[in-house]
């Protein structure tokens, strides 16, 4: 029963799951409230061409160039879409779609040129069991940045999300808050790269708060409840992966998706089954 906790690789993976699950679960509140899940999906896929470009430039696939490449690509596409929308009449979603598909196409074009293309699977779907001490320090630093800035600017960020015109009238720098939100979102995506990979990272940034939104109307719980759910789901999935042999990255997303479906079915106020029972009770 205690065997996994005596394995140094599992110990590092456990700490990484706690850090990443808690941080991304907390930040998922902003994603759900802003209703930008599709944007998160686009940015998560943008990390792949960044990694591919990093390999092409350096000639090797390492933790450092993977993180730097993914961060640079996501920053370019994410913040670039904000700049384009601010400087033209093109909507941010449209700009994001153009930049994202262009970057992804460039990544696909680069892949055949790489000798390490087969090793990219770890970065596509994650391998949290292979995290190193350096990866843990990176995850800890990113978690600290996200949590500190999210809480420091919590009220202006929420006001910008709900009422940007009111926020501007009250002196909130709305444009700066939008840049900050996108920057923190990209950091959260990069933090989850090692855990669940490019393809599945959107699950960690949407599922926790989406689940809590079915259980409560309190905004605070979307954040702190999402953080606890993200951490618990990640750790539980890691234990499940150890005992079943399933890959850890997909297991994390499967567990969080199961929590969401359970909340959708059983939530006393918003659940499908309680509503069906209430409708049956009202019918003659």
C-alpha atoms as one frame of an Amber mdcrd trajectory, in Angstrom:
protein
   0.000   0.000   0.000   2.845   2.375   0.886   5.131   1.127  -1.891   4.573
   4.082  -4.269   5.378   6.601  -1.531   8.805   4.994  -1.073   9.702   5.464
  -4.733  11.674   8.730  -5.289  10.210   9.116  -8.795   6.697   8.806  -7.405
   7.480  11.252  -4.595   8.539  13.911  -7.110   5.518  13.140  -9.292   3.238
  13.445  -6.245   4.615  16.856  -5.320   4.339  18.007  -8.944   0.718  16.790
  -9.109  -0.129  18.723  -5.940   1.515  21.924  -7.183   0.172  21.815 -10.726
  -3.278  20.506  -9.788  -3.785  23.147  -7.086  -2.488  26.060  -9.191  -4.304
  25.180 -12.398  -7.447  24.289 -10.457  -7.384  27.749  -8.889  -6.797  29.528
 -12.194  -9.545  27.501 -13.882 -11.983  29.844 -12.128 -10.872  32.689 -14.401
 -11.108  30.466 -17.483 -14.661  29.361 -16.685 -15.862  32.845 -15.744 -14.356
  34.351 -18.887 -15.760  31.477 -20.997 -12.498  31.073 -22.891 -12.143  27.282
 -22.828 -11.758  27.159 -26.620  -9.012  29.781 -26.443  -7.221  27.646 -23.864
  -7.476  24.666 -26.194  -5.940  26.687 -29.025  -3.087  27.894 -26.821  -2.410
  24.390 -25.512  -1.928  23.109 -29.061   0.288  26.098 -29.845   2.920  24.767
 -27.440   3.769  21.893 -29.811   5.242  24.072 -32.596   7.155  25.984 -29.929
   8.767  22.761 -28.731   9.466  21.693 -32.320  11.107  25.047 -33.087  13.217
  24.790 -29.932  14.489  21.381 -31.064  15.189  22.686 -34.567  17.233  25.608
 -33.240  19.205  23.702 -30.581  19.365  20.306 -32.270  18.239  18.418 -29.155
  15.142  17.733 -27.085  15.755  18.822 -23.503  13.554  19.968 -20.637  14.909
  23.503 -20.947  14.326  24.067 -24.661  10.923  22.351 -24.462   9.755  24.719
 -21.720  11.262  27.804 -23.344   9.889  26.911 -26.778   6.404  26.182 -25.449
   6.357  29.395 -23.411   7.578  31.526 -26.322   5.053  30.076 -28.789   2.109
  30.404 -26.403   3.130  33.950 -25.480   3.480  34.930 -29.131   0.079  33.552
 -30.118  -1.837  34.466 -26.956  -0.566  37.988 -26.394  -0.282  38.539 -30.150
  -4.019  37.944 -30.532  -4.678  40.571 -27.855  -2.392  43.086 -29.609  -4.019
  42.487 -33.006  -7.538  42.861 -31.593  -6.582  46.066 -29.774  -4.921  47.608
 -32.831  -7.551  46.651 -35.424 -11.203  45.783 -35.830 -10.431  42.057 -35.941
 -11.967  40.225 -32.966  -9.557  38.570 -30.556 -11.036  35.128 -31.244 -10.485
  35.593 -34.965  -6.906  36.773 -34.464  -6.248  33.847 -32.140  -7.606  31.381
 -34.698  -5.355  32.759 -37.459  -2.208  32.894 -35.328  -2.869  29.515 -33.705
  -3.467  27.644 -36.969  -0.452  29.316 -38.584   1.800  28.349 -35.676   0.432
  24.808 -35.572   0.907  24.408 -39.333   4.510  25.596 -38.948   5.022  23.002
 -36.212   3.626  20.221 -38.397   5.917  21.338 -41.231   8.950  21.269 -38.932
   8.303  17.810 -37.435   9.628  15.793 -40.410  12.920  17.695 -40.125  13.510
  16.537 -36.538  15.424  13.419 -35.519  13.645  13.414 -32.157  10.078  13.481
 -33.497   9.243  10.120 -31.901  10.276  11.458 -28.455   7.649  14.207 -28.613
   4.917  11.852 -27.380   5.980  12.593 -23.794   5.288  16.278 -24.408   2.042
  15.633 -26.257   0.418  13.603 -23.472   2.678  14.251 -20.492   4.797  12.040
 -18.253   4.651  13.375 -14.731   6.566  10.379 -13.377   9.724  11.622 -15.109
   9.860  15.059 -13.467  13.243  16.076 -12.113  14.185  18.315  -9.217  14.669
  21.168 -11.701  11.151  20.598 -13.056   9.780  20.813  -9.523  11.508  24.141
  -8.942  10.086  25.453 -12.223   6.594  24.264 -11.251   6.988  25.837  -7.797
   8.118  29.168  -9.268   5.269  29.261 -11.788   2.742  28.283  -9.111   4.000
  31.091  -6.889   3.752  33.672  -9.673   0.221  32.600 -10.658  -1.158  32.448
  -7.121   0.468  35.693  -5.954  -0.590  37.797  -8.948  -4.052  36.195  -9.174
  -4.797  37.057  -5.542  -3.040  40.411  -5.608  -5.183  41.587  -8.538  -8.191
  39.382  -7.790 -10.831  42.113  -7.575  -9.714  44.143 -10.637  -9.418  40.929
 -12.649 -12.955  39.874 -11.724 -14.317  43.361 -12.392 -12.611  43.320 -15.801
 -14.187  39.947 -16.579 -17.738  40.905 -15.578 -17.960  44.662 -16.235 -15.015
  46.042 -18.229 -16.692  49.425 -18.766 -17.382  49.788 -15.032 -13.811  48.691
 -14.284 -12.437  51.364 -16.641 -14.673  54.001 -15.020 -13.285  53.044 -11.607
  -9.707  53.464 -12.793  -8.881  49.795 -13.361  -6.346  49.401 -16.205  -8.530
  47.021 -18.214  -5.995  46.491 -20.987  -3.249  45.659 -18.502  -5.581  43.233
 -16.695  -6.318  41.449 -19.980  -2.601  41.098 -20.691  -2.005  39.870 -17.143
  -4.790  37.297 -17.436  -3.423  35.967 -20.714   0.111  35.891 -19.359  -0.916
  33.919 -16.269  -3.003  31.588 -18.423   0.010  30.805 -20.592   2.188  30.190
 -17.521  -0.450  27.782 -16.185  -0.465  25.904 -19.488   3.323  25.630 -19.526
   3.306  24.444 -15.900   0.990  21.566 -16.816   3.094  20.584 -19.846   5.094
  17.949 -17.966   2.026  16.562 -16.199  -0.536  16.154 -18.975   1.196  17.399
 -22.135   0.152  19.863 -24.834  -2.957  18.030 -25.936  -4.554  17.398 -22.530
  -3.464  20.504 -20.601  -6.801  22.205 -21.302  -8.501  19.623 -19.053  -6.622
  20.816 -15.973  -7.529  24.423 -16.750 -11.247  23.912 -17.299 -12.593  20.852
 -15.476 -12.061  21.872 -11.788 -13.947  25.191 -11.867 -16.501  23.825 -14.351
 -17.298  21.076 -11.851 -17.625  23.539  -8.964 -19.896  25.770 -11.067 -22.431
  22.920 -11.008 -22.283  22.734  -7.214 -22.197  26.349  -6.007 -23.023  29.939
  -6.991 -20.246  31.403  -4.828 -17.485  32.835  -6.983 -14.783  32.242  -4.363
 -15.476  28.517  -4.415 -14.789  28.342  -8.127 -11.204  29.295  -7.285 -10.336
  27.696  -3.949 -12.703  24.777  -4.455 -11.279  24.301  -7.936  -7.761  24.349
  -6.468  -8.614  21.631  -3.941 -10.409  19.564  -6.574  -7.542  19.924  -9.036
  -4.995  18.836  -6.419  -7.121  15.923  -5.146  -7.960  14.738  -8.651  -4.329
  14.887  -9.773  -3.054  12.975  -6.744  -5.873  10.427  -6.957  -5.184   9.905
 -10.659  -1.483   9.437  -9.960  -2.262   6.689  -7.434  -4.700   5.103  -9.898
  -2.026   5.210 -12.572   0.485   3.492 -10.284  -1.861   0.597  -9.464  -3.430
   0.148 -12.916  -0.490   0.885 -15.195  -2.426   3.556 -17.090  -0.473   6.657
 -18.250  -0.518   9.337 -15.560  -1.330  12.321 -17.808  -4.497  10.909 -19.369
  -5.490   9.489 -15.964  -5.522  12.989 -14.434  -7.855  14.309 -17.122 -10.065
  11.184 -16.925 -10.502  11.563 -13.151 -11.315  15.282 -13.410 -13.731  14.568
 -16.268 -15.402  11.893 -14.120 -15.871  14.433 -11.302 -17.476  16.822 -13.788
 -19.899  14.188 -15.103 -20.747  13.149 -11.538 -21.539  16.751 -10.607 -23.612
  17.165 -13.769 -25.673  14.096 -12.912 -26.037  14.486  -9.132 -25.804  18.201
  -8.304 -28.864  19.001  -6.106 -29.550  22.266  -7.933 -28.134  21.812 -11.441
 -27.822  18.044 -11.782 -29.596  16.156 -14.553 -31.026  13.378 -12.364 -32.535
  15.687  -9.666 -34.154  17.815 -12.391 -35.591  14.733 -14.058 -36.943  13.525
 -10.712 -38.478  16.938  -9.996 -40.109  17.012 -13.441 -41.517  13.530 -12.914
 -42.880  14.589  -9.520 -44.639  17.634 -10.999 -46.250  15.723 -13.836 -49.769
  14.338 -13.129
